[in-house]
Amino acid sequence: QLQASGGGLVQAGGSLRLSCAASKRSFSVSVMAWYRQSPGNQRELVARITRLGSTNYADSVKGRFTISRDNAKSTVYLQMNSLKPEDTGVYYCALDLTHIGGAVSWGQGTQVTVSS
């Protein structure tokens, strides 16, 4: 079970912080990631973080977004700054266990809308 929250409507240049809580048992061994999907486009990777804190970002968000995780709270965050209208979309968190033979689980998505 993944519960994402924190989306909303913000003006360009503003900030939002997304959160996604996961079950404690899976979270500690998982790679966590945020994806987004805008109308007419495929779901794309925004950022990912390993259990030890190594991170990767899409080129379009580097320097503006920061992914982090709190293993004690089984929660992953996405701090989004300097938001642009093209950041608009539904943001999904993912819990990835494929590195240990498991599957990817998806949260329900949270809408982010950036107005110009």
N, C-alpha and C positions, 0 to 999 in steps of 0.2 A: 504494500500500500504506500503510495506516494501522494503527498498532499502539498500542492504548490499554491503559493499565495503571493500577493504583492503587486500584481499588475494594476493597470489603470490608465487614465488619460493624463498626458503631460505635454507641455509645450516643448518645442525644439530647444535644446540646450539644457533641459532639465534632467532630473535624476529619478531613478526608481531602484528599489532593492527587492529582488525576488527571493523567496525562501521556499525550500522544499524539504519536508520532513519525511524520513523513511523509517522502516522498522530497524531496530537496533541490531538484530542478528545479522542482517544482510549488509547493513551500511558499512560496518567496520572493514569488510573485505572488498568493498565495491569500488569501481571507478564510477564517478558521478559526472553527469554532463547536463548541459542545457542545449536544447535545440529550439529552433523557431520555424514557423511556417506562415507565410503570407499568402493571400489569395492568388491562385494561379501558379504558385511556385512550390517546389518540392521542399520537404522539411530539410533544414540545414543545421549542421553543427555550429553552435556559437562558442562554446567553451567546455572543457573537460578537466577534471582533476582526479589524480590517482589518490589512493588511500594515504600515501606518504606526502601528498601535496604538490606533486609535479603538475604543471598546468599547460594547456594548449588553447589557443584562441584562433578563431577565424580572422583572416586579415582585416576584414571590414570593422572589427570591434577592438582590435589591438590598441592599447593605450586609453581606451574609454571604458571598457568593461573589466571587472575583476571577479573571478570565481574563487570561492573559498568554502571550506567545510569545517564544521565543528563536530568532531567524532563523538564527543561526550553527549551532544544533543542529537546526534544522528541527523544532522541538517546540513544542506548545501545552500549556498547563497550565490546570487549574481547581482553585484553592484553595477548599475548601469549609469554612467555619467555622460554628459554632452550628447544627449540623445538626439537622433535625427529622424525625420519622417520615415526614412527607409528602414528604421528599426522596428516599425510597426509590424505586429503579427501576434500569433499565439505562441507563447513560450511553454515548452514542455521540459520537465526534468526527466532524466533517465538514470536508472540504476543498472549498471552493466556488470554482469558476472561472467561474461564470456571467457575471460582469462582463466577462470577456474572451472570451465565446462558448463557454466550456467547460461542464463538467457538475459535479455534486456527487458526491464520492466519500465513502463511509462506512467507518468502522472497524467492528470486530467487536463492540463494546460491552463494557462492564465493569459488573458488578453492584455497586450501592451499597445497603446495607441499614442503616437507622437504627432501632434499637430504642428503645422508650420506657421 
